[in-house]
């Protein structure tokens, strides 16, 4: 959200409705750390430390959502520290998009989304952008 805010402030010739905000439908793994902003020693998961969103949180971990900074993660077991978006984070992004008149959200990649409706990032984004969910 900060990058888009900076872009709108410094590139005022851009129509906000032409900008879209991304939602990663995957998590990034960092081994050897227990939180954000720390040096890491490697990755777990697939290529480049990727875990499909539908496989998160990792078994044996607890999911943490920090609504203050708009981020979520799990820590421990086989993935190390894994950062990713959750439905709560997507709702936050959706409200940001609506408040600033942006063009919408895009998801990379939909095939990695959770099958459960209450856990789906795409469903959360659709609902908030269409006024179907306020929380």
Contact map, one row per residue, 1 for C-alpha under 8 A:
111110000000000000001000000000000000000000000000000000000000000000000000000000000000000000001001000000000000000000000000000000000000000
111111000000000000000000000000000000000000000000000000000000000000000000000000000000000000000000000000000000000000000000000000000000000
111111100000000000000000000000000000000000000000000000000000000000000000000000000000000000000000000000000000000000000000000000000000000
111111110000000000001000000000000000000000000000000000000000000000000000000000000000000000000000000000000000000000000000000000000000000
111111111000000000000000000000000000000000000000000000000000000000000000000000000000000000000000000000000000000000000000000000000000000
011111111100000000000000000000000000000000000000000000000000000000000000000000000000000000000000000000000000000000000000000000000000000
001111111111000000000000000000000000000000000000000000000000000000000000000000000000000000000000000000000000000000000000000000000000000
000111111111010100000000000000000000000000000000000000000000000000000000000000000000000000000000000000000000000000000000000000000000000
000011111111000000000000000000000000000000000000000000000000000000000000000000000000000000000000000000000000000000000000000000000000000
000001111111000000000000000000000000000000000000000000000000000000000000000000000000000000000000000000000000000000000000000000000000000
000000111111110000000000000000000000000000000000000000000000000000000000000000000000000000000000000000000000000000000000000000000000000
000000111111111000000000000000000000000000000000000000000000000000000000000000000000000000000000000000000000000000000000000000000000000
000000000011111000000000000000000000000000000000000000000000000000000000000000000000000000000000000000000000000000000000000000000000000
000000010011111101000000000000000000000000000000000000000000000000000000000000000000000000000000000000000000000000000000000000000000000
000000000001111111100000000000000000000000000000000000000000000000000000000000000000000000000000000000000000000000000000000000000000000
000000010000011111100000000000000000000000000000000000000000000000000000000000000000000000000000000111100000000000000000000000000000000
000000000000001111110000000000000000000000000000000000000000000000000000000000000000000000000000000011110000000000000000000000000000000
000000000000011111110000000000000000000000000000000000000000000000000000000000000000000000000000000001100000000000000000000000000000000
000000000000001111111000000000000000000000000000000000000000000000000000000000000000000000000000000001110000000000000000000000000000000
000000000000000011111100000000000000000000000000000000000000000000000000000000000000000000000000100001111100000000000000000000000000000
100100000000000000111110000000000000000000000000000000000000000000000000000000000000000000001000100001011100000000000000000000000000000
000000000000000000011111000000000000000000000000000000000000000000000000000000000000000000000000000000001111000000000000000000000000000
000000000000000000001111100000000000000000000000000000000000000000000000000000000000100001000000000000001111000000000000000000000000000
000000000000000000000111111000000000000000000000000000000000000000000000000000000001100000000000000000000011100000000000000000000000000
000000000000000000000011111000000000000000000000000110000000000000000000000000000001100000000000000000000011110110000000100000000000000
000000000000000000000001111100000000000000000000011111000000000000000000000000000001100000000000000000000001100100000000000000000000000
000000000000000000000001111110000000000000000000011110010000000000000000000000000111100000000000000000000000000000000000000000000000000
000000000000000000000000011111000000000000000001111000000000000000000000000000000111000000000000000000000000000000000000000000000000000
000000000000000000000000001111100000000000111000111000000000000000000000000000111110000000000000000000000000000000000000000000000000000
000000000000000000000000000111111000000111110000100000000000000000000000000000111100000000000000000000000000000000000000000000000000000
000000000000000000000000000011111000000111110000000000000000000000000000000000111000000000000000000000000000000000000000000000000000000
000000000000000000000000000001111100001111000000000000000000000000000000000000011000000000000000000000000000000000000000000000000000000
000000000000000000000000000001111111011110000000000000000000000000000000000000011000000000000000000000000000000000000000000000000000000
000000000000000000000000000000011111000000000000000000000000000000000000001000011000000000000000000000000000000000000000000000000000000
000000000000000000000000000000001111110000000000000000000000000000000000000000001000000000000000000000000000000000000000000000000000000
000000000000000000000000000000001111110000000000000000000000000000000000000000000000000000000000000000000000000000000000000000000000000
000000000000000000000000000000000011111000000000000000000000000000000000000000000000000000000000000000000000000000000000000000000000000
000000000000000000000000000000001011111100000000000000000000000000000000000000000000000000000000000000000000000000000000000000000000000
000000000000000000000000000000011000111110000000000000000000000000000000000000000000000000000000000000000000000000000000000000000000000
000000000000000000000000000001111000011111000000000000000000000000000000000000000000000000000000000000000000000000000000000000000000000
000000000000000000000000000001111000001111100000000000000000000000000000000000000000000000000000000000000000000000000000000000000000000
000000000000000000000000000001110000000111110000100000000000000000000000000000000000000000000000000000000000000000000000000000000000000
000000000000000000000000000011100000000011111001100000000000000000000000000000110000000000000000000000000000000000000000000000000000000
000000000000000000000000000011100000000001111101110000000000000000000000000001110000000000000000000000000000000000000000000000000000000
000000000000000000000000000010000000000000111111111000000000000000000000000000100000000000000000000000000000000000000000000000000000000
000000000000000000000000000000000000000000011111111000000000000000000000000000000000000000000000000000000000000000000000000000000000000
000000000000000000000000000000000000000000001111110000000000000000000000000000000000000000000000000000000000000000000000000000000000000
000000000000000000000000000100000000000000111111110000000000000000000000000000000000000000000000000000000000000000000000000000000000000
000000000000000000000000000111000000000001111111111000000000000000000000000000000000000000000000000000000000000000000000000000000000000
000000000000000000000000011110000000000000011111111100000000000000000000000000000000000000000000000000000000000000000000000000000000000
000000000000000000000000011110000000000000001100111110110000000000000000000000000000000000000000000000000000000000000000000000000000000
000000000000000000000000111000000000000000000000011111110000000000000000000000000000000000000000000000000000000110000000000000000000000
000000000000000000000000111000000000000000000000001111111000000000000000000000000001000000000000000000000000000111000000000000000000000
000000000000000000000000010000000000000000000000000111110000000000000000000000000000000000000000000000000000000111100000000000000000000
000000000000000000000000000000000000000000000000001111111100000000000000000000000000000000000000000000000000000001000000000000000000000
000000000000000000000000001000000000000000000000001111111110000000000000000000000000000000000000000000000000000000000000000000000000000
000000000000000000000000000000000000000000000000000010111110111000000000110000000000000000000000000000000000000000000000000000000000000
000000000000000000000000000000000000000000000000000000111111100000000000011011100000000000000000000000000000000000000000000000000000000
000000000000000000000000000000000000000000000000000000011111100000000000000010000000000000000000000000000000000000000000000000000000000
000000000000000000000000000000000000000000000000000000000111110000000000000110000000000000000000000000000000000000000000000000000000000
000000000000000000000000000000000000000000000000000000001111111000000000011110000000000000000000000000000000000000000000000000000000000
000000000000000000000000000000000000000000000000000000001001111100000000011000000000000000000000000000000000000000000000000000000000000
000000000000000000000000000000000000000000000000000000001000111110000001111000000000000000000000000000000000000000000000000000000000000
000000000000000000000000000000000000000000000000000000000000011111000001110000000000000000000000000000000000000000000000000000000000000
000000000000000000000000000000000000000000000000000000000000001111100111100000000000010110000000000000000000000000000000000000000000000
000000000000000000000000000000000000000000000000000000000000000111111111000000000000000000000000000000000000000000000000000000000000000
000000000000000000000000000000000000000000000000000000000000000011111110000000000000000110010000000000000000000000000000000000000000000
000000000000000000000000000000000000000000000000000000000000000001111100000000000000000000000000000000000000000000000000000000000000000
000000000000000000000000000000000000000000000000000000000000000001111110000000000000000000000000000000000000000000000000000000000000000
000000000000000000000000000000000000000000000000000000000000000011111111000000000000000010011000000000000000000000000000000000000000000
000000000000000000000000000000000000000000000000000000000000000011101111100000000011100010000000000000000000000000000000000000000000000
000000000000000000000000000000000000000000000000000000000000001111000111110000000011110010000000000000000000000000000000000000000000000
000000000000000000000000000000000000000000000000000000001000001110000011111000001111100000000000000000000000000000000000000000000000000
000000000000000000000000000000000000000000000000000000001100111100000001111100001110000000000000000000000000000000000000000000000000000
000000000000000000000000000000000100000000000000000000000100111000000000111110111100000000000000000000000000000000000000000000000000000
000000000000000000000000000000000000000000000000000000000001100000000000011111111000000000000000000000000000000000000000000000000000000
000000000000000000000000000000000000000000000000000000000111100000000000001111110000000000000000000000000000000000000000000000000000000
000000000000000000000000000000000000000000010000000000000100000000000000000111110000000000000000000000000000000000000000000000000000000
000000000000000000000000000011100000000000111000000000000100000000000000001111111100000000000000000000000000000000000000000000000000000
000000000000000000000000000011111100000000110000000000000000000000000000001111111100000000000000000000000000000000000000000000000000000
000000000000000000000000000011111110000000000000000000000000000000000000111100111110000000000000000000000000000000000000000000000000000
000000000000000000000000001111000000000000000000000000000000000000000000111000111111000000000000000000000000000000000000000000000000000
000000000000000000000000001110000000000000000000000000000000000000000011110000001111100000000000000000000000000000000000000000000000000
000000000000000000000001111100000000000000000000000010000000000000000011100000000111110000000000000000000000000000000000000000000000000
000000000000000000000011111000000000000000000000000000000000000000000011100000000011111111000000000000000000000000000000100000000000000
000000000000000000000000000000000000000000000000000000000000000010000001000000000001111111000000000000000000000000000010100000000000000
000000000000000000000000000000000000000000000000000000000000000000000000000000000000111111100000000000000000000000000111100110000000000
000000000000000000000000000000000000000000000000000000000000000010100000000000000000111111110000000000000000000000000000000100000000000
000000000000000000000000000000000000000000000000000000000000000010100111000000000000111111111000000000000000000000000000000000000000000
000000000000000000000010000000000000000000000000000000000000000000000000000000000000111111111100000000000000000000000000100110000000000
000000000000000000000000000000000000000000000000000000000000000000000000000000000000001111111110000000000000000000000000000110010000001
000000000000000000000000000000000000000000000000000000000000000000100100000000000000000111111111000000000000000000000000000000000000000
100000000000000000001000000000000000000000000000000000000000000000000100000000000000000011111111100000000000000000000000000000000000000
000000000000000000000000000000000000000000000000000000000000000000000000000000000000000001111111110000011000000000000000000010011000000
000000000000000000000000000000000000000000000000000000000000000000000000000000000000000000111111111000000000000000000000000000011000000
100000000000000000000000000000000000000000000000000000000000000000000000000000000000000000011111111100000000000000000000000000000000000
000000000000000000011000000000000000000000000000000000000000000000000000000000000000000000001111111111111000000000000000000000000000000
000000000000000000000000000000000000000000000000000000000000000000000000000000000000000000000111111111010000000000000000000000001000000
000000000000000000000000000000000000000000000000000000000000000000000000000000000000000000000011111111000000000000000000000000000000000
000000000000000100000000000000000000000000000000000000000000000000000000000000000000000000000001111111000000000000000000000000000000000
000000000000000110000000000000000000000000000000000000000000000000000000000000000000000000000000111111100000000000000000000000000000000
000000000000000111111000000000000000000000000000000000000000000000000000000000000000000000000000111111110000000000000000000000000000000
000000000000000111110000000000000000000000000000000000000000000000000000000000000000000000000000100011111000000000000000000000000000000
000000000000000010111000000000000000000000000000000000000000000000000000000000000000000000000100110001111100000000000000000000001000000
000000000000000000011110000000000000000000000000000000000000000000000000000000000000000000000100100000111110000000000000000010000000000
000000000000000000011110000000000000000000000000000000000000000000000000000000000000000000000000000000011111000000000000000000000000000
000000000000000000000111100000000000000000000000000000000000000000000000000000000000000000000000000000001111110000000000010000000000000
000000000000000000000111110000000000000000000000000000000000000000000000000000000000000000000000000000000111110000000000000000000000000
000000000000000000000001110000000000000000000000000000000000000000000000000000000000000000000000000000000011111110000000000000000000000
000000000000000000000000100000000000000000000000000000000000000000000000000000000000000000000000000000000011111110000000010000000000000
000000000000000000000000000000000000000000000000000000000000000000000000000000000000000000000000000000000000111110000000000000000000000
000000000000000000000000110000000000000000000000000111000000000000000000000000000000000000000000000000000000111111000000000000000000000
000000000000000000000000100000000000000000000000000111000000000000000000000000000000000000000000000000000000111111100001110000000000000
000000000000000000000000000000000000000000000000000011100000000000000000000000000000000000000000000000000000000111111011100000000000000
000000000000000000000000000000000000000000000000000001000000000000000000000000000000000000000000000000000000000011111011000000000000000
000000000000000000000000000000000000000000000000000000000000000000000000000000000000000000000000000000000000000001111111000000000000000
000000000000000000000000000000000000000000000000000000000000000000000000000000000000000000000000000000000000000001111111001000000000000
000000000000000000000000000000000000000000000000000000000000000000000000000000000000001000000000000000000000000000011111001100000000000
000000000000000000000000000000000000000000000000000000000000000000000000000000000000011000000000000000000000000001111111100100000000000
000000000000000000000000000000000000000000000000000000000000000000000000000000000000001000000000000000000000000011111111111100000000000
000000000000000000000000100000000000000000000000000000000000000000000000000000000000111001000000000000000000000011000011111110000000000
000000000000000000000000000000000000000000000000000000000000000000000000000000000000000000000000000000000010010010000001111111000000000
000000000000000000000000000000000000000000000000000000000000000000000000000000000000000000000000000000000000000000001101111111100000000
000000000000000000000000000000000000000000000000000000000000000000000000000000000000001101100000000000000000000000000111111111110000100
000000000000000000000000000000000000000000000000000000000000000000000000000000000000001001100100000000001000000000000000111111111000000
000000000000000000000000000000000000000000000000000000000000000000000000000000000000000000000000000000000000000000000000011111111100000
000000000000000000000000000000000000000000000000000000000000000000000000000000000000000000000000000000000000000000000000001111111111100
000000000000000000000000000000000000000000000000000000000000000000000000000000000000000000100110000000000000000000000000000111111111110
000000000000000000000000000000000000000000000000000000000000000000000000000000000000000000000110010000010000000000000000000011111111000
000000000000000000000000000000000000000000000000000000000000000000000000000000000000000000000000000000000000000000000000000001111111100
000000000000000000000000000000000000000000000000000000000000000000000000000000000000000000000000000000000000000000000000000000111111110
000000000000000000000000000000000000000000000000000000000000000000000000000000000000000000000000000000000000000000000000000000111111110
000000000000000000000000000000000000000000000000000000000000000000000000000000000000000000000000000000000000000000000000000100110111111
000000000000000000000000000000000000000000000000000000000000000000000000000000000000000000000000000000000000000000000000000000010011111
000000000000000000000000000000000000000000000000000000000000000000000000000000000000000000100000000000000000000000000000000000000000111
